[in-house]
Amino acid sequence: MAKLYVLSDAVQSAEALRSLDAILHRQRSELTWRVRVEPALARALDLMVGDKLADWTTVSDRIGVHLTTKGETAAKAVGECEDALVEQKAALLSVGSAITETLVTRLISSKA
């Protein structure tokens, strides 16, 4: 879940994406990142589970979600739609694979 919140936060604005990118390139301290818990994301995940697009699971001893086959089909359709979520998809492509469980653990457990 923390990984989803980090990614969600990063795609909210160009400034947030630049900040995360600077952390990934060690140009900025991980201490500068503040994980924001966005209630809308939790509601969206609940709706996805209710619509059988995702299931709750455990990832690295934490609560997580994974897409069902139906969810993967929906995600693929969104990914193929050229004019939907253009900036968000670009942001996820630029940093998504670098957001590892290890990084997220460091981001959420860093002390100021």
VENKAMO-V461568 format. One record per run of one state. SS is the DSSP state (2 for helix, 1 for strand, 0 for the rest). FROM is the first residue (numbers start at 0). TO is the last residue. Records with the same first field share a line. If there is no record, write none. Layout:
SS->FROM-TO ; FROM-TO
//
This chain:
0->0-0 ; 10-12 ; 24-28 ; 32-37 ; 50-52 ; 59-60 ; 67-67 ; 80-84 ; 98-99 ; 109-111
2->1-9 ; 13-23 ; 29-31 ; 38-49 ; 68-79 ; 85-97 ; 100-108
1->53-58 ; 61-66
//
